[in-house]
Amino acid sequence: MLLKNTQTQYGIVAKSIHWFMALLIIGMLILGLYMADLPISEEKLQLYGIHKEFGLLILMLVIFRITWRIGNIVPLLPSTIPTWQKFAAHAVHWMLYGFMFALPITGWLMTSAAGLPPSFFGLFTLPSILSPNPVWLKLLENIHSWLAYGLIATFGAHVGAALKHHFINKDDVLRRML
């Protein structure tokens, strides 16, 4: 297994970070949807703490992932794929990166507006970006929520396209990441 990408295959680093982040993000989306409807309680506060810590991990990983992608070639899509689908594939990938970056940033802004600076698994605490402000907090909660729904829709398009290529087109698009 190659460390770096080739023109036909993703390397082990890209594959590992892809699947690890996919699991983290799915877990975070499930946790976020679950805890949002909980009444204020000790359990909800603990879940918010976990959500913030893993959100910071995702932020660090997406920065690494984008850096790795910029420093590597990206396997070429099959020549049989129409140009508009290639454009859509690239657009969806960059939208996913945007959501993976924007969600932790809005989460950090939210915790700042709530006056609760985020801790990274007890190792360090990030500084507040905003002063506590309930108006900003409500606005950021809404933005964070809508970004999560946008991520879910984009993720669905990404998975749907990968499965279409695998089961209908029967090409190697999905296999490059397996």
N, C-alpha and C positions, 0 to 999 in steps of 0.2 A: 504494500500500500504506500503510495507516494504521499509525502508531506504536503507538497504544493499542488495546485491545480494544473491540469494539462488542457489542451484544446478540446478534449473529449470527456474528461472526467474531473470531478472535484477531488481535491486531496483530503487527507484524513483530518487536517485542522478545520477546513471549511465544513466538512461533513459533521464532525463532532460538535462544533459550535452551533451549526444549524439545528441539529436534533436536540441538543441540550437546551438551547434557547426556546425551541418549539415547545418542549415539555414545561419549561419554566413559565412561559407566557400563557399556555393553556391553563396551567394551575393558577396563575395570577388572575386570569379572567374569571375562572370559576370562583375563586376566593373573593374577588371584588364584587361579583354579582351576589354571592351569598351574604357577605357581611354588610352590604349596603342596606339591606332590608332588616337587619337585626336591630332590636331596641338597644339603647345605650346600656352597656353592661361591661363587666370585667372581661368577659369573653370577646366582645366586640373590640374593646381597646387592645387586647392581646393580638387579635387577628389583624387589626390595623398596623400594629407594630411589625408583625411578620410581613405583611403586605409591603410596608415601606422598606424594610431591609432587603427583601427580594427585588423590589423595584429598583433600588440602588445597584444591586448586583446586575440586573438587566441593563441598566444604563452603562455600567462599566463594560459589560460584555458586548453591547452594541457598538460602543466606541472601538473596542478591539476588533470586532467583526468588520466594521466599515474600513478600518485601517488595513486589515488583512485582505479584504476584497480589492482595495485600491492598489495594494502591492502585489497582487497576483493577476494572472489572466483569468478570464471567466470562460468556461467551456462554451463553444459555439453551439447555437441552436441548429437543428437539422435544416438543411437547405430547402426541404419540402414544406417548411412552415411559412405561410404567407407573411408578408412584411407587416401587415397590421397586427398579426398575432405576436410577432417578435416585439413590436413597439409596445403592445399591451403587456407582454411578459416583463419587459424592462420597467415599464411604468409601475406595475404591481410590485415588483421587487423594491423599487425606490420608495413607493408608498409604505410598504412594510417597514423599511428602515426609518422612515419619517415617524410612523406611529411608535415604533420601538424606542425612538429617542424622545418624542414629544410626551408620551405618557409618563415616564419617570420624571421628566422636567416639570410637568404640571403637578405631579404628585409632590415633588419637592417644594414647589411654589405654594401648594395647598397647605402643607404642614407648616411652612413659614407663616402663611396668613393665619393659621390656627395658633401660632405661638408655640409649636411643638417641633423643634428641629429634629430631623431624622438621624437615627443612629444606624451605623452599619455593623450589625451583629455584635454590638457592644465594643467594637474595636476603635471606633472614632465616631464623632458626631459632626455632621455637616453644618455649616453656618446657615442661618436663616437668610433668605434672599429678600424677603419682604418683612415689613413690620406687621405685627398681628393686626388683622383687619377683617371683620366679619363680612363686609360687602365683597371684598376680593375673594374671601374663602368661598362664598356661595357661587360666585362667577366661575372660579377655578374648579369647583366640584362639578359644575355643569360641563365645562370644557373637557375635563378629565373623563367624565362619563361618556360624552359624545365621541371623544377620541377612541375610547374602548370599543364602542359600537362600530366605529369606522374600521378599527383593527379587526374586529370579528368578521365584518363583511369582506374586507380585503383578504384576510386569511382564508375565508371560504372560497373566494375566487382563485386564490393560489392553489389550494388543495384540489379544488374542482378541476382546474386546468391540468395539474399533475396527473390526476386520475384519468382524465380524458386522454392524455397522451399515452398513458400506460395501457389502458384497457381498450380504447377505441382506435387510436392511431397506431398503437403497438410499436412506438418508437422508443428511443433510449433516454428521453428527457428525464423521466423519474429515476431511472436506473443510475444516472450520473451522480445522484445524491444518496443512493442507497449503499 
